[in-house]
Every structure is written in C-alpha cells, then in structure tokens.
Amino acid sequence: MGLSATIQSLVGTAFVAVGDLQQNHDYIHEGTEPDYDVSTGIVTPDPASVTLSVRAIFKALNKADPRLPTELVEVALPGDQLVLVPGIDITISPTTGDRIVKDDDTWLVKGFVRDPAEGLWIFLVGRVGGGADGEMVFHE
C-alpha cells in the first residue's frame, strides 16, 4: 500500500475513532453552467445536482491557528466554521457555493483545501438562511 493510500485509510480510521464527534451530513453540489464550445458547436449540459452523505466534523474557526491555510483565513468571517471531511467521502470536485446541511442549518462552502495525500478535505463554511425575499443571508 502506498503512502497516500495509507494516509487515506488512517483518516477513515480516525473518523471512526472519534465516535459521535463526527456525524453524517448532506453535501450538495449544484454543478455548473452548460459549456458551449465555439469551435465545435457542442454544448456540454449542466451536470445534475449531486447530494452526498458525508462524515463531517464541524470545528470552530480560530484565525490565529498557524496550521490554518492562508487561503481560508483570507476569506473567513466571524461565525464561520471549518468542516473536516474524509477524502474518500467527496466523490465530486467541490466548488465554492456548494452547501453542507447540518441538522436544519445550511452552510455555504466559501473555500476549501485538500491535503496532499488526498486523505482529508477542509472546508470553510458560513451559515446561511433565507432573507425576506428568499435571498441567501449570512449570519454572524
């Protein structure tokens, strides 16, 4: 077994070991706009929305933590959280704007990084809710 596979396996084992600290949540990926190739005239359709059941640990964000990737610190706001998800649970390419549903709360993915061994995703999320006319509103 290669080093990456070993690390991925260890992350999976760690998520089992933490017991009730991790819970299953829905990860919702909406897909992208259709692509039109001007040279061929071919339209690649918008991929369907995908909902994954992922094991996740929500963690309070500490912007002073030196282990936190700079690209996440730069877009973090008060009230944002980190969500740790085993690499094997995410079978699509995440994008900002994806959502994670925890209980009845929806959290918008604002940024993400993956460790080099592809064992763990770290998502920066902000809690959102509906505004008066249905628009997304960030809560602090």
C-alpha positions as CSV (number, residue, x, y, z in Angstrom):
1,M,0.0,0.0,0.0
2,G,1.4,3.4,-1.0
3,L,1.8,6.3,1.4
4,S,-1.2,8.2,0.1
5,A,-3.4,5.1,0.4
6,T,-2.1,4.6,4.0
7,I,-2.9,8.1,5.0
8,Q,-6.4,7.9,3.4
9,S,-7.0,4.7,5.4
10,L,-5.7,6.3,8.6
11,V,-8.1,9.3,8.1
12,G,-11.0,6.9,7.7
13,T,-9.9,5.1,10.9
14,A,-9.6,8.4,12.8
15,F,-13.2,9.3,11.8
16,V,-14.4,6.0,13.2
17,A,-12.4,6.5,16.4
18,V,-13.8,10.0,17.2
19,G,-17.2,8.5,17.5
20,D,-20.0,11.0,18.0
21,L,-17.8,14.0,17.2
22,Q,-18.4,13.1,13.5
23,Q,-21.9,13.0,12.1
24,N,-23.3,12.3,8.7
25,H,-24.4,15.4,6.8
26,D,-25.6,16.2,3.3
27,Y,-23.0,17.8,0.9
28,I,-24.9,19.4,-2.0
29,H,-23.0,20.2,-5.2
30,E,-25.1,22.1,-7.8
31,G,-23.0,21.6,-10.8
32,T,-22.0,24.3,-13.3
33,E,-23.4,26.3,-16.2
34,P,-23.5,24.5,-19.6
35,D,-20.4,24.9,-21.7
36,Y,-20.6,25.9,-25.3
37,D,-17.5,25.1,-27.5
38,V,-17.4,27.7,-30.2
39,S,-15.1,25.7,-32.5
40,T,-17.3,22.5,-32.4
41,G,-20.7,23.9,-31.6
42,I,-21.1,21.3,-28.9
43,V,-23.0,22.2,-25.7
44,T,-22.0,20.2,-22.7
45,P,-25.0,20.1,-20.4
46,D,-25.2,21.3,-16.9
47,P,-24.4,18.4,-14.6
48,A,-27.2,17.4,-12.3
49,S,-27.2,18.4,-8.7
50,V,-25.4,15.8,-6.6
51,T,-26.1,15.2,-2.9
52,L,-23.6,13.1,-1.0
53,S,-23.9,11.8,2.5
54,V,-20.5,12.6,4.1
55,R,-19.0,12.1,7.5
56,A,-18.1,15.5,8.9
57,I,-16.7,17.2,11.9
58,F,-17.6,20.9,12.4
59,K,-14.9,22.8,14.2
60,A,-14.9,26.4,15.5
61,L,-12.6,28.6,13.4
62,N,-9.6,30.1,15.1
63,K,-8.0,32.5,12.6
64,A,-4.8,32.7,14.7
65,D,-4.2,28.9,14.3
66,P,-0.9,28.7,12.3
67,R,-2.0,25.4,10.8
68,L,-4.9,27.0,9.0
69,P,-4.2,27.5,5.3
70,T,-3.8,31.2,4.4
71,E,-6.3,30.9,1.5
72,L,-9.0,30.1,4.1
73,V,-8.0,32.8,6.6
74,E,-8.2,35.5,3.9
75,V,-12.0,34.9,3.3
76,A,-13.1,33.9,6.8
77,L,-15.6,36.0,8.6
78,P,-16.8,35.9,12.3
79,G,-19.1,32.9,12.8
80,D,-17.6,30.8,10.0
81,Q,-16.6,27.3,10.8
82,L,-14.3,24.6,9.5
83,V,-15.7,21.3,8.3
84,L,-13.4,18.2,8.2
85,V,-14.4,15.5,5.7
86,P,-12.5,12.3,4.8
87,G,-11.2,12.5,1.2
88,I,-13.0,9.3,0.2
89,D,-16.4,10.8,1.1
90,I,-16.2,13.5,-1.6
91,T,-16.5,11.9,-5.0
92,I,-17.0,15.1,-7.0
93,S,-14.9,18.2,-7.5
94,P,-16.1,20.7,-4.8
95,T,-16.7,24.3,-5.7
96,T,-17.3,27.4,-3.6
97,G,-21.1,27.8,-3.4
98,D,-21.7,24.1,-2.6
99,R,-23.6,23.6,0.6
100,I,-23.4,21.4,3.7
101,V,-26.6,20.7,5.6
102,K,-26.2,20.1,9.3
103,D,-29.4,19.4,11.1
104,D,-31.7,22.2,9.9
105,D,-28.9,24.7,9.1
106,T,-27.4,25.2,5.7
107,W,-23.7,26.1,5.5
108,L,-22.2,27.6,2.3
109,V,-18.8,26.5,1.2
110,K,-16.6,29.6,1.0
111,G,-13.3,27.9,0.4
112,F,-11.6,24.5,0.7
113,V,-8.2,22.8,0.7
114,R,-7.3,19.1,0.4
115,D,-4.2,17.6,2.0
116,P,-1.5,16.4,-0.5
117,A,-2.2,12.7,0.3
118,E,-5.9,13.4,-0.5
119,G,-7.0,12.0,2.8
120,L,-8.8,15.0,4.2
121,W,-10.9,17.9,2.9
122,I,-11.0,21.1,5.0
123,F,-14.0,23.3,4.1
124,L,-14.5,26.9,5.3
125,V,-18.3,27.4,5.6
126,G,-20.6,30.2,6.6
127,R,-24.1,29.6,7.9
128,V,-26.8,31.0,5.7
129,G,-30.6,31.4,5.9
130,G,-33.4,32.8,3.8
131,G,-33.9,36.5,3.6
132,A,-37.2,38.3,3.3
133,D,-37.5,37.6,-0.4
134,G,-35.6,34.3,-0.5
135,E,-32.1,35.5,-1.0
136,M,-29.2,33.9,1.0
137,V,-28.2,35.9,4.1
138,F,-25.0,35.2,6.0
139,H,-25.3,35.0,9.8
140,E,-22.6,36.1,12.2
